Amino acid sequence: MNRDQRVREIFERAWDLPRDQISEFLDSECATDPSLRSEVEALLSVDDDAEDYFGTFDETAVRQASKSTPSSLAFPSQKPRFEPGRTLCDRYTILESIGSGGIGEVYRVADSRLEREVAIKVLKLASLSHREIHERFDREMKSVAALSHPNVVTLYDVARDNEVIFAVMEIVSGKTLRDLIEESSMDQATILGVAEGIAAGLVAAHTLKLMHRDLKPENVIVTPEGHAKVLDFGLARPVAPAEDQLITGPARLAGGTVPYMSPEQVEGNHLTCATDVFSLGAILFEMLTGRNPFLAESAFLTMQNISAVKALRPIELAAGIPLELDTLVMSMLRRQPEHRPGAADIVKALRDLQRGSPSSLSTAPSSPTLSSIDRPVKDLPELVDLTKGRPSIAVLPLQVASKEENERFYGDAIAQEIIVELSKLHWLFVIARGSSFQFRDSDMNLSEIGRLLRVRYLLTGTVERSANTCTVAVELSRAPDSQVVWAERYESAV
């Protein structure tokens, strides 16, 4: 066994031990090799110098491990335990290995009795000697068996062939959500449908007081029809677990995958079903923008971001995102678990968005919008000249006559609404709010701003509010020469 395999073996065995046994276990296994212990501890994301063994994270160890340990430690590629052709219980014939992780290996198999293909999850050899692992595996299977929902993978049976313990599950055809995100192949309708499916699966789990605790794009399969299936409830736990199942300590014992952990997971606090809502918020953010809201150059820095740094809004990173969808995502990423919406509320909000109805989760103050302006926005002929390629435009924050700081919101809100509406035009490229709003109160001329943003047109304007009316004046200027090509004034009662 080479060093990489040795580190992986110790890591897997330590991962599944009770909290109070890990230190003694590492003392025994790594007594003559401190660097081996350091590598294992880095993978466990713990700090052995803390007053509480699992009280803090060792940033140095995490960074050192990320530089010195091979990628195989993070994505194991050991030879599968079973070769194709092996039959278990005189019924399940191995067809191929699907994957490996945690305490189990997953295979695609043929069920000769029912003449269908299924998946089986087999306990790894390194886990077989631990009674605690057997108990965890039993809990996991019972958790999944209690769930019956179209958006959750179905558990058919748990069986044993001599020393081989395995679960028999539904096999799902399709791509992982991770694959789809990397392919950038989902339009907004598909994203909303997939997110709704995941949320619906969580509703079923949360109704049974079960948390998934490791929701991430890799744990969601999307069928060719666009139907989402949540996989791997291997970290599922009751909200109020038995004493021997209490989840304490930081992220390692709280389970999960770092970029999708909730703040309470990272900090080792008490977990509720709201932890899954946060993870789904991070996934939805990534589906919309192509990037994780908290991912940094190391696991430690990523956890710091989750714990202390407010994420950018999706509308600051990508154009065409409805304001209510942006608001929904940000509500799911709230730091305080009790301030996040429930899974059922998310399902309803996503369905409303797909129907074009307003979501009840929107918390932005009321403000004049394009739809409330008496006169509709007219066609802009200059913008539709496609002979020079796809036209581009940036909407700058509208200037508000009032000096009151809280009045500035109206200019921002109307500019954002214009961005949303223009983004619905497939032939028009609209610069994201995060880029255009950085020029608020800038002394630069329009030509310079247009050059920096690399756009052909700029939309600017002003907002004047009185007791009963709101007047919006807008101008469309050609960036290269600052020439105004269109202007309009709108007035509405408030």
Backbone torsions as a table, in degrees:
resi	resn	phi	psi	omega
1	MET	NA	123.3	179.4
2	ASN	-79.3	177.4	-174.3
3	ARG	-64.8	-40.8	-180.0
4	ASP	-58.2	-45.5	-180.0
5	GLN	-66.0	-36.5	179.3
6	ARG	-64.5	-44.5	177.9
7	VAL	-60.9	-45.2	-179.9
8	ARG	-62.0	-42.0	-179.3
9	GLU	-62.5	-47.0	-179.3
10	ILE	-65.3	-41.1	179.0
11	PHE	-58.6	-47.4	-178.3
12	GLU	-63.4	-40.2	-178.8
13	ARG	-71.3	-39.6	179.6
14	ALA	-68.1	-37.2	-177.4
15	TRP	-54.0	-37.6	-171.0
16	ASP	-100.5	4.8	176.6
17	LEU	-81.2	154.2	172.4
18	PRO	-58.9	153.0	-174.2
19	ARG	-54.0	-43.3	-172.9
20	ASP	-77.7	-1.9	-179.8
21	GLN	-105.3	-9.5	-172.8
22	ILE	-69.0	-43.2	-178.7
23	SER	-60.3	-46.8	179.1
24	GLU	-63.7	-38.7	179.2
25	PHE	-63.0	-44.0	179.3
26	LEU	-68.8	-33.8	175.0
27	ASP	-58.3	-41.8	-177.6
28	SER	-73.5	-46.5	-173.1
29	GLU	-77.2	-28.2	-173.5
30	CYS	-119.2	24.1	-173.0
31	ALA	-57.7	-37.8	-175.2
32	THR	-101.8	5.5	-175.9
33	ASP	-141.0	83.6	-178.9
34	PRO	-59.3	-34.9	-179.2
35	SER	-67.7	-32.7	175.9
36	LEU	-63.1	-44.5	178.3
37	ARG	-62.3	-40.2	-179.9
38	SER	-61.1	-41.4	179.9
39	GLU	-65.6	-41.4	179.4
40	VAL	-65.6	-43.1	179.8
41	GLU	-63.3	-36.1	177.9
42	ALA	-62.9	-40.8	178.3
43	LEU	-67.9	-32.3	178.2
44	LEU	-79.2	-11.1	-179.2
45	SER	58.1	52.0	178.8
46	VAL	-128.2	167.4	177.9
47	ASP	-127.0	111.5	-175.2
48	ASP	-76.9	-2.8	178.3
49	ASP	-94.4	-5.1	-176.8
50	ALA	-73.6	154.4	177.5
51	GLU	-58.0	-44.8	170.2
52	ASP	-96.2	123.9	-172.2
53	TYR	-50.4	-35.7	179.9
54	PHE	-107.1	32.2	-174.0
55	GLY	-82.3	-31.5	-176.6
56	THR	-140.1	174.6	177.9
57	PHE	-105.1	142.5	178.9
58	ASP	-95.6	98.0	-176.3
59	GLU	-61.1	-41.0	-178.9
60	THR	-62.0	-44.0	-179.0
61	ALA	-64.3	-41.3	179.9
62	VAL	-63.7	-45.4	-179.1
63	ARG	-66.0	-40.8	-179.8
64	GLN	-64.1	-42.4	-179.5
65	ALA	-64.9	-38.0	-178.4
66	SER	-65.2	-23.4	-179.5
67	LYS	-94.0	-31.0	-169.9
68	SER	-103.4	-20.9	-177.0
69	THR	-95.9	140.7	-176.7
70	PRO	-71.3	159.9	-177.3
71	SER	-63.8	-20.8	-178.9
72	SER	-63.7	-20.6	177.8
73	LEU	-70.5	-33.2	179.8
74	ALA	-86.5	-31.3	-179.3
75	PHE	-129.4	83.5	-171.6
76	PRO	-58.4	138.5	179.3
77	SER	-126.4	26.9	179.7
78	GLN	-62.3	156.4	179.9
79	LYS	-61.7	134.1	178.6
80	PRO	-58.6	150.2	-178.7
81	ARG	-67.1	-36.3	-176.7
82	PHE	-116.5	139.2	175.0
83	GLU	-90.2	155.6	174.6
84	PRO	-54.8	140.0	-179.5
85	GLY	104.4	-19.9	178.3
86	ARG	-68.7	135.8	-179.3
87	THR	-114.8	132.8	178.3
88	LEU	-110.6	137.4	177.4
89	CYS	57.0	28.6	-179.6
90	ASP	53.5	29.4	-174.2
91	ARG	-145.0	-42.7	-172.2
92	TYR	-104.0	111.4	-178.4
93	THR	-101.1	124.7	-178.4
94	ILE	-65.3	128.7	175.9
95	LEU	-102.2	-45.1	178.5
96	GLU	-166.6	158.5	174.0
97	SER	-81.8	134.1	179.6
98	ILE	-97.7	-40.1	-178.3
99	GLY	179.8	176.5	-177.3
100	SER	-148.6	143.5	177.7
101	GLY	179.2	152.9	177.1
102	GLY	59.1	-119.5	-177.0
103	ILE	-105.3	0.8	-172.9
104	GLY	-132.9	158.9	171.1
105	GLU	-117.1	142.3	-175.5
106	VAL	-115.7	134.9	-178.7
107	TYR	-130.1	148.1	167.2
108	ARG	-88.4	128.1	-175.0
109	VAL	-133.5	162.3	175.2
110	ALA	-103.9	125.5	177.2
111	ASP	-91.6	105.0	-174.8
112	SER	-70.5	-27.6	-177.4
113	ARG	-71.4	-45.0	-178.5
114	LEU	-101.6	1.7	176.6
115	GLU	52.1	59.6	178.9
116	ARG	-151.4	162.0	174.6
117	GLU	-94.3	137.7	178.0
118	VAL	-136.6	175.0	174.0
119	ALA	-111.8	144.1	173.2
120	ILE	-123.7	144.1	176.0
121	LYS	-113.4	119.5	-173.3
122	VAL	-110.1	135.8	174.4
123	LEU	-64.1	136.4	179.2
124	LYS	-70.4	156.0	178.7
125	LEU	-58.2	-39.2	-178.2
126	ALA	-64.0	-17.4	-176.6
127	SER	-97.9	-13.6	-169.8
128	LEU	-66.7	-26.5	-175.9
129	SER	-84.0	-2.7	-175.4
130	HIS	-105.0	119.3	178.1
131	ARG	-62.0	-37.2	-179.5
132	GLU	-60.8	-36.5	-179.4
133	ILE	-66.5	-41.2	177.8
134	HIS	-60.2	-42.2	-179.1
135	GLU	-66.4	-40.0	178.2
136	ARG	-64.7	-42.4	179.4
137	PHE	-61.2	-43.1	178.2
138	ASP	-62.1	-42.2	179.1
139	ARG	-62.5	-42.1	-179.2
140	GLU	-60.8	-46.5	-177.3
141	MET	-66.5	-38.5	177.8
142	LYS	-65.6	-36.4	178.4
143	SER	-62.5	-47.2	-178.6
144	VAL	-68.3	-38.0	-178.9
145	ALA	-63.5	-29.1	-179.9
146	ALA	-73.2	-17.1	-179.0
147	LEU	-91.1	133.5	174.7
148	SER	-139.2	98.8	-176.0
149	HIS	-154.9	143.1	-178.3
150	PRO	-59.8	-22.3	-178.1
151	ASN	-100.2	13.1	176.9
152	VAL	-127.5	134.8	179.5
153	VAL	-60.1	134.7	-175.5
154	THR	-84.3	134.2	172.8
155	LEU	-94.0	122.7	-178.6
156	TYR	-90.4	-40.8	-171.9
157	ASP	-166.1	162.0	169.1
158	VAL	-123.9	128.4	-173.5
159	ALA	-135.9	169.7	179.6
160	ARG	-142.0	132.3	175.5
161	ASP	-122.3	96.6	-171.8
162	ASN	56.1	-113.3	-178.1
163	GLU	-93.0	2.5	-178.6
164	VAL	-93.5	115.2	177.9
165	ILE	-106.8	129.6	-176.5
166	PHE	-150.9	157.9	176.1
167	ALA	-109.8	142.6	179.5
168	VAL	-106.4	122.3	-173.4
169	MET	-131.4	163.0	172.9
170	GLU	-59.7	139.2	173.7
171	ILE	-103.2	133.2	-172.7
172	VAL	-113.2	129.7	176.1
173	SER	-89.6	139.4	179.0
174	GLY	147.0	-163.7	179.1
175	LYS	-115.1	152.3	173.7
176	THR	-71.3	155.7	177.1
177	LEU	-62.0	-31.9	175.4
178	ARG	-57.9	-45.4	178.8
179	ASP	-59.3	-44.5	-177.1
180	LEU	-66.6	-38.1	177.7
181	ILE	-63.7	-44.4	-178.6
182	GLU	-68.0	-29.4	178.2
183	GLU	-79.3	-13.5	-176.0
184	SER	52.3	42.3	-172.5
185	SER	-103.1	5.2	-176.2
186	MET	-103.3	128.6	171.1
187	ASP	-84.2	175.8	-174.0
188	GLN	-64.9	-34.8	178.2
189	ALA	-63.0	-41.9	178.4
190	THR	-65.3	-42.2	179.9
191	ILE	-59.7	-45.9	-179.5
192	LEU	-63.9	-40.1	179.6
193	GLY	-65.7	-42.6	179.0
194	VAL	-65.4	-45.7	179.7
195	ALA	-61.6	-39.7	178.0
196	GLU	-62.6	-41.5	179.2
197	GLY	-62.3	-43.7	178.0
198	ILE	-61.7	-46.2	-179.3
199	ALA	-62.3	-38.3	179.0
200	ALA	-64.5	-38.5	175.5
201	GLY	-63.7	-37.5	177.5
202	LEU	-67.3	-35.1	177.2
203	VAL	-57.5	-44.9	180.0
204	ALA	-61.9	-42.6	179.9
205	ALA	-69.0	-45.2	-177.0
206	HIS	-68.2	-28.5	175.3
207	THR	-61.6	-32.5	177.0
208	LEU	-89.4	10.1	-179.1
209	LYS	62.4	35.4	177.7
210	LEU	-110.5	135.2	172.8
211	MET	-102.5	144.9	174.6
212	HIS	-78.1	-51.5	174.8
213	ARG	75.9	-4.0	177.0
214	ASP	-142.6	44.3	-179.4
215	LEU	-74.6	128.1	-178.7
216	LYS	-162.0	164.6	-177.6
217	PRO	-58.0	-31.1	179.4
218	GLU	-68.7	-20.0	-177.9
219	ASN	-99.8	18.7	175.8
220	VAL	-128.9	126.7	174.1
221	ILE	-104.9	134.6	176.9
222	VAL	-112.2	120.5	-178.3
223	THR	-72.1	165.1	177.5
224	PRO	-57.0	-24.0	178.5
225	GLU	-84.7	-0.8	178.9
226	GLY	87.8	15.0	-178.8
227	HIS	-89.3	126.8	-177.8
228	ALA	-88.9	137.8	176.3
229	LYS	-126.9	124.0	178.6
230	VAL	-84.6	128.5	-178.0
231	LEU	-107.5	168.4	164.3
232	ASP	55.0	76.0	171.0
233	PHE	-86.9	34.4	-177.8
234	GLY	-65.1	-19.2	177.2
235	LEU	-106.7	9.2	-177.0
236	ALA	-60.8	139.4	179.1
237	ARG	-145.2	150.1	171.9
238	PRO	-65.4	151.0	177.3
239	VAL	-62.3	-38.7	177.0
240	ALA	-114.5	79.4	-173.5
241	PRO	-72.0	163.9	174.2
242	ALA	-65.1	163.7	-174.7
243	GLU	-56.5	-37.5	-177.9
244	ASP	-79.9	0.7	179.6
245	GLN	-114.2	6.4	-175.7
246	LEU	-59.7	134.1	-179.9
247	ILE	-100.1	107.2	179.4
248	THR	-125.9	177.1	-178.3
249	GLY	79.5	-178.0	-175.3
250	PRO	-84.3	-152.4	-165.6
251	ALA	-58.8	-33.7	-176.6
252	ARG	-61.3	-48.7	-179.2
253	LEU	-82.1	-16.5	175.8
254	ALA	-81.8	-5.3	176.8
255	GLY	74.5	177.4	174.6
256	GLY	101.3	175.1	178.7
257	THR	-115.8	127.3	-162.9
258	VAL	-46.3	-54.5	-174.0
259	PRO	-62.9	-14.0	-177.4
260	TYR	-114.7	8.7	177.6
261	MET	-71.8	152.9	173.4
262	SER	-84.9	162.4	176.7
263	PRO	-56.7	-37.8	-179.6
264	GLU	-68.7	-29.7	174.2
265	GLN	-68.8	-46.5	-179.8
266	VAL	-60.5	-38.9	-175.1
267	GLU	-90.0	-3.1	177.5
268	GLY	74.1	25.9	-179.7
269	ASN	-88.4	174.3	179.4
270	HIS	-60.3	136.2	-177.9
271	LEU	-103.2	144.0	172.3
272	THR	-129.9	-178.7	179.4
273	CYS	-62.4	-18.6	178.8
274	ALA	-63.3	-19.6	177.9
275	THR	-64.1	-35.9	177.0
276	ASP	-68.4	-33.9	178.8
277	VAL	-63.3	-42.7	178.0
278	PHE	-61.4	-44.9	-180.0
279	SER	-61.4	-42.3	177.8
280	LEU	-64.6	-35.8	176.1
281	GLY	-61.1	-41.6	178.0
282	ALA	-65.3	-38.1	178.7
283	ILE	-66.8	-46.2	-179.7
284	LEU	-62.9	-40.1	175.4
285	PHE	-56.5	-46.1	-177.6
286	GLU	-68.5	-36.9	177.4
287	MET	-62.7	-37.6	-176.8
288	LEU	-78.5	-34.3	-171.9
289	THR	-112.3	-16.9	-177.1
290	GLY	84.9	4.6	-179.8
291	ARG	-142.0	148.6	176.1
292	ASN	-73.6	139.1	-175.2
293	PRO	-69.3	-16.4	-173.6
294	PHE	-124.1	-6.1	-172.5
295	LEU	-60.4	130.5	178.0
296	ALA	-127.9	-173.9	-172.9
297	GLU	-73.6	-13.7	177.2
298	SER	-142.8	161.9	178.6
299	ALA	-60.8	-39.1	-178.4
300	PHE	-63.0	-47.1	-179.6
301	LEU	-66.9	-34.1	175.9
302	THR	-62.3	-43.8	178.5
303	MET	-65.0	-35.6	175.5
304	GLN	-63.1	-41.9	178.7
305	ASN	-61.2	-45.7	-179.6
306	ILE	-60.0	-40.5	-174.1
307	SER	-79.0	-30.9	-168.9
308	ALA	-133.4	-13.6	-173.5
309	VAL	-109.0	127.6	177.9
310	LYS	-75.4	131.3	-178.8
311	ALA	-69.9	151.3	169.6
312	LEU	-63.7	156.8	175.9
313	ARG	-79.3	145.4	177.7
314	PRO	-54.1	-37.5	-178.0
315	ILE	-68.3	-13.2	176.3
316	GLU	-83.6	-11.9	-175.7
317	LEU	-115.1	-19.0	-177.0
318	ALA	-147.1	143.6	179.2
319	ALA	-85.9	158.1	173.0
320	GLY	85.9	7.4	-179.9
321	ILE	-90.0	121.6	178.7
322	PRO	-58.8	145.0	-178.1
323	LEU	-59.3	-37.0	-179.1
324	GLU	-69.8	-33.1	175.8
325	LEU	-68.3	-41.2	175.4
326	ASP	-58.9	-44.4	179.8
327	THR	-63.9	-39.4	178.7
328	LEU	-61.4	-47.8	-179.5
329	VAL	-59.1	-45.8	-178.2
330	MET	-66.5	-31.4	176.8
331	SER	-68.4	-32.3	178.1
332	MET	-72.5	-24.4	-177.9
333	LEU	-96.7	14.6	176.9
334	ARG	-64.1	143.2	-175.6
335	ARG	-68.7	-37.9	-178.5
336	GLN	-82.1	120.2	-176.6
337	PRO	-55.3	-37.9	-176.1
338	GLU	-70.4	-13.6	179.7
339	HIS	-93.3	-3.7	178.9
340	ARG	-86.3	150.5	176.1
341	PRO	-70.1	158.3	174.7
342	GLY	-79.1	164.8	-178.4
343	ALA	-60.3	-38.8	179.6
344	ALA	-65.0	-37.6	177.2
345	ASP	-64.8	-36.4	179.8
346	ILE	-66.9	-43.0	177.7
347	VAL	-57.0	-47.1	-179.3
348	LYS	-62.6	-44.2	-178.9
349	ALA	-62.6	-42.1	-180.0
350	LEU	-66.4	-37.7	177.1
351	ARG	-66.3	-39.9	177.5
352	ASP	-61.7	-41.0	179.7
353	LEU	-64.6	-38.3	179.1
354	GLN	-68.7	-28.7	177.8
355	ARG	-87.9	-8.6	-177.8
356	GLY	83.2	13.9	178.8
357	SER	-90.3	152.1	178.7
358	PRO	-68.3	142.1	179.5
359	SER	-87.4	140.6	178.1
360	SER	-74.2	-8.4	-178.2
361	LEU	-84.6	-10.2	-178.6
362	SER	-64.2	129.3	-177.1
363	THR	-116.7	4.2	-179.3
364	ALA	-68.6	143.2	178.1
365	PRO	-60.2	152.3	178.3
366	SER	-67.2	145.4	-179.4
367	SER	-155.8	160.8	175.4
368	PRO	-62.3	137.9	179.6
369	THR	-126.0	171.2	179.3
370	LEU	-59.0	-36.5	-177.7
371	SER	-70.1	-19.2	-179.3
372	SER	-93.5	-8.4	178.2
373	ILE	-74.1	135.7	-174.1
374	ASP	-60.3	-41.4	-176.3
375	ARG	-101.6	131.3	-178.4
376	PRO	-70.7	155.5	175.1
377	VAL	-68.1	129.2	-178.5
378	LYS	-81.9	160.0	175.4
379	ASP	-60.1	146.7	-180.0
380	LEU	-111.8	92.5	-174.0
381	PRO	-56.2	-36.3	-177.3
382	GLU	-60.5	-31.4	-175.2
383	LEU	-76.9	-20.1	-171.4
384	VAL	-93.6	10.5	177.8
385	ASP	-77.7	94.4	-175.5
386	LEU	-86.7	0.6	-177.2
387	THR	-67.6	-21.9	179.3
388	LYS	-103.5	21.3	179.5
389	GLY	93.7	-177.4	-176.9
390	ARG	-66.8	120.2	-179.1
391	PRO	-70.0	154.6	-177.9
392	SER	-129.0	149.1	-176.9
393	ILE	-147.7	146.4	172.7
394	ALA	-124.0	133.5	178.2
395	VAL	-102.2	115.3	180.0
396	LEU	-85.9	155.6	177.7
397	PRO	-56.0	134.8	178.9
398	LEU	-74.7	137.2	-179.3
399	GLN	-78.7	135.5	-179.6
400	VAL	-106.9	131.6	-176.8
401	ALA	-63.3	-34.4	-176.8
402	SER	-68.1	147.7	177.7
403	LYS	-88.8	-8.3	-178.9
404	GLU	-67.3	131.6	-178.2
405	GLU	-60.9	-40.5	-177.7
406	ASN	-70.2	-15.6	178.3
407	GLU	-75.8	-21.3	-178.7
408	ARG	-59.6	-25.8	-178.7
409	PHE	-54.3	-38.4	-175.2
410	TYR	-64.6	-40.1	177.2
411	GLY	-64.9	-41.8	178.1
412	ASP	-65.3	-43.8	-176.3
413	ALA	-64.2	-42.2	-179.9
414	ILE	-69.0	-41.3	177.1
415	ALA	-60.7	-41.8	178.6
416	GLN	-63.9	-40.1	179.4
417	GLU	-64.2	-38.0	176.7
418	ILE	-63.5	-42.7	177.9
419	ILE	-58.2	-45.9	-179.5
420	VAL	-60.0	-47.0	-177.1
421	GLU	-66.6	-43.8	179.9
422	LEU	-65.8	-31.5	-178.6
423	SER	-67.2	-16.2	178.1
424	LYS	-76.2	-11.8	179.1
425	LEU	-87.6	109.2	-171.3
426	HIS	-64.6	-22.5	-177.1
427	TRP	-86.5	-0.7	-174.8
428	LEU	-116.8	132.2	175.6
429	PHE	-95.4	119.6	-176.3
430	VAL	-112.2	125.6	179.1
431	ILE	-68.2	139.1	-179.0
432	ALA	-64.8	152.5	-178.3
433	ARG	-55.8	-40.7	-177.3
434	GLY	-60.4	-28.9	178.8
435	SER	-83.1	-46.6	-175.4
436	SER	-73.8	-32.8	-176.5
437	PHE	-73.8	-11.1	178.0
438	GLN	-70.6	-11.6	179.5
439	PHE	-97.1	17.4	174.4
440	ARG	-57.9	132.5	177.9
441	ASP	59.1	22.6	-179.3
442	SER	-75.3	146.3	176.6
443	ASP	-86.4	-4.1	-179.2
444	MET	-67.1	149.6	173.9
445	ASN	-79.3	165.6	-174.8
446	LEU	-62.5	-35.1	179.9
447	SER	-61.3	-42.0	-179.4
448	GLU	-68.3	-42.7	178.2
449	ILE	-62.2	-44.4	179.0
450	GLY	-61.2	-38.1	178.9
451	ARG	-65.2	-43.1	-179.5
452	LEU	-67.3	-37.6	179.7
453	LEU	-85.1	-11.8	179.6
454	ARG	59.9	48.8	178.5
455	VAL	-122.5	158.7	179.7
456	ARG	-88.7	-31.2	-175.6
457	TYR	-127.9	150.3	175.4
458	LEU	-128.7	135.4	175.8
459	LEU	-109.4	122.1	179.2
460	THR	-125.1	169.2	179.5
461	GLY	179.5	179.3	179.6
462	THR	-133.6	156.4	176.8
463	VAL	-127.9	128.1	175.1
464	GLU	-122.6	127.7	-179.1
465	ARG	-116.6	137.0	171.3
466	SER	-121.2	-170.4	-177.8
467	ALA	-62.0	-35.0	-172.7
468	ASN	-122.2	-9.7	-175.6
469	THR	-133.2	159.4	173.4
470	CYS	-131.3	124.5	-179.3
471	THR	-113.7	126.7	179.9
472	VAL	-117.8	124.4	175.6
473	ALA	-116.6	128.1	-177.7
474	VAL	-127.5	151.0	177.4
475	GLU	-133.8	136.3	173.6
476	LEU	-104.1	119.4	-176.9
477	SER	-117.4	147.1	174.2
478	ARG	-82.6	122.8	-171.5
479	ALA	-61.9	-45.1	-174.6
480	PRO	-57.6	-38.2	-176.8
481	ASP	-120.6	6.4	179.0
482	SER	60.0	18.6	-179.6
483	GLN	-76.9	132.5	177.4
484	VAL	-76.7	122.7	-178.7
485	VAL	-107.7	-11.1	179.4
486	TRP	-164.4	143.7	177.6
487	ALA	-149.5	151.7	179.7
488	GLU	-157.1	157.4	179.4
489	ARG	-129.2	136.1	-178.9
490	TYR	-126.9	145.7	179.4
491	GLU	-137.1	137.3	-177.7
492	SER	-146.0	147.1	175.9
493	ALA	-75.3	144.6	179.1
494	VAL	-127.5	NA	NA
